[in-house]
Amino acid sequence: MMAESEPDFYDRAIRRISRLIWILGLIGTVAAASLRGIRDGLAFLIGASLSYASFWGWQQIAHAITPGRKPRSSMFFVLRILATVGLAYVIIRFLGLNVAVAVAGLLVSAAAVLLEIIYELIYART
């Protein structure tokens, strides 16, 4: 049996997590919109989008510290995250969206990582 290379393993896991974030975000948005109204669906969507942006940002940091890569300024990442969070805050406050539902959307990436862990525990090849 051929051993799986580490970069391939991690690349596939990151792709699965990214897909799970989008799937859970879509399911949560539809559920919130159908159960509580379009405004709560929008709040969940904003939270899930921020969750994905945060996950993507952490990916960029991991790539930046990988040996052999050209280092990038972390200040750009910090400013981008602050601008995104500020924009989401203004949108939520301006539209009067439910903050609790938006915070629930922020948990989408954590749920996706937990589902990936469960997937690996069940389907791990030894």
C-alpha positions in Angstrom: 0.0 0.0 0.0 1.4 3.4 -1.0 1.9 5.9 1.8 0.0 9.1 1.6 2.2 12.2 1.4 1.7 14.8 4.2 1.0 17.8 1.9 -1.6 15.8 -0.1 -3.3 14.8 3.1 -3.5 18.3 4.4 -4.6 19.8 1.1 -7.5 17.3 0.9 -8.5 18.0 4.5 -8.4 21.8 3.9 -10.6 21.3 0.7 -13.1 19.2 2.6 -13.2 21.8 5.5 -13.8 24.6 3.0 -16.6 22.7 1.3 -18.1 21.9 4.7 -18.1 25.6 5.7 -20.0 26.5 2.6 -22.4 23.7 2.9 -23.1 24.3 6.6 -23.4 28.1 5.9 -25.9 27.4 3.2 -27.9 25.0 5.3 -27.9 27.3 8.3 -28.9 30.3 6.2 -31.8 28.5 4.6 -32.9 27.1 8.0 -32.6 30.5 9.7 -34.5 32.2 6.9 -37.3 29.6 6.8 -37.7 29.3 10.5 -37.2 32.9 11.7 -37.3 35.1 8.6 -35.1 36.5 5.9 -33.4 39.0 8.3 -32.1 36.1 10.5 -31.1 34.2 7.4 -29.0 37.2 6.3 -27.5 37.5 9.8 -26.5 33.9 9.7 -25.0 34.3 6.2 -22.9 37.3 7.3 -21.6 35.3 10.3 -20.9 32.2 8.1 -19.1 34.4 5.6 -16.9 35.9 8.3 -16.2 32.4 9.6 -15.0 31.4 6.2 -12.9 34.6 5.9 -11.3 33.8 9.2 -10.6 30.2 8.2 -9.1 31.5 4.9 -7.0 34.0 6.8 -5.5 31.3 9.0 -4.7 29.3 5.9 -2.8 32.3 4.6 -0.9 32.6 7.8 0.0 28.9 7.7 1.2 29.3 4.1 3.2 32.4 5.0 5.2 30.6 7.7 5.9 27.6 5.5 9.6 27.2 4.9 10.7 28.3 1.5 8.0 30.9 1.0 8.5 34.6 0.7 7.3 36.2 4.0 4.3 38.5 3.7 3.4 41.4 5.9 1.0 40.4 8.7 -0.2 43.9 8.9 -2.3 43.5 5.7 -4.0 40.5 7.2 -4.8 42.2 10.4 -6.2 45.3 8.6 -8.3 43.1 6.3 -9.8 41.2 9.2 -10.5 44.4 11.1 -12.1 46.0 8.0 -14.3 42.9 7.4 -15.4 42.7 11.1 -16.1 46.5 11.1 -18.1 46.2 7.9 -20.1 43.2 9.2 -20.8 45.1 12.5 -22.1 48.2 10.5 -24.3 46.0 8.3 -25.7 44.1 11.3 -26.4 47.3 13.2 -27.7 49.3 10.2 -30.1 46.6 9.1 -31.0 45.7 12.7 -30.1 42.0 12.3 -30.1 39.5 15.1 -26.6 39.5 16.6 -27.1 36.1 18.2 -27.9 34.5 14.9 -24.8 36.1 13.3 -22.7 34.7 16.1 -24.1 31.3 15.5 -22.9 31.7 11.9 -19.5 32.5 13.1 -19.3 28.9 14.6 -19.7 27.3 11.1 -15.9 26.9 10.6 -15.5 25.2 14.0 -18.4 22.8 13.2 -16.7 22.1 9.8 -13.4 21.3 11.5 -15.2 19.0 14.0 -16.9 17.2 11.1 -13.5 16.7 9.4 -12.1 15.3 12.6 -15.0 12.8 12.8 -14.5 11.9 9.1 -10.8 11.2 9.7 -11.5 9.1 12.8 -14.0 7.0 10.9 -12.2 6.7 7.5 -8.6 6.9 8.7 -6.3 4.5 6.8 -3.6 2.9 8.8 
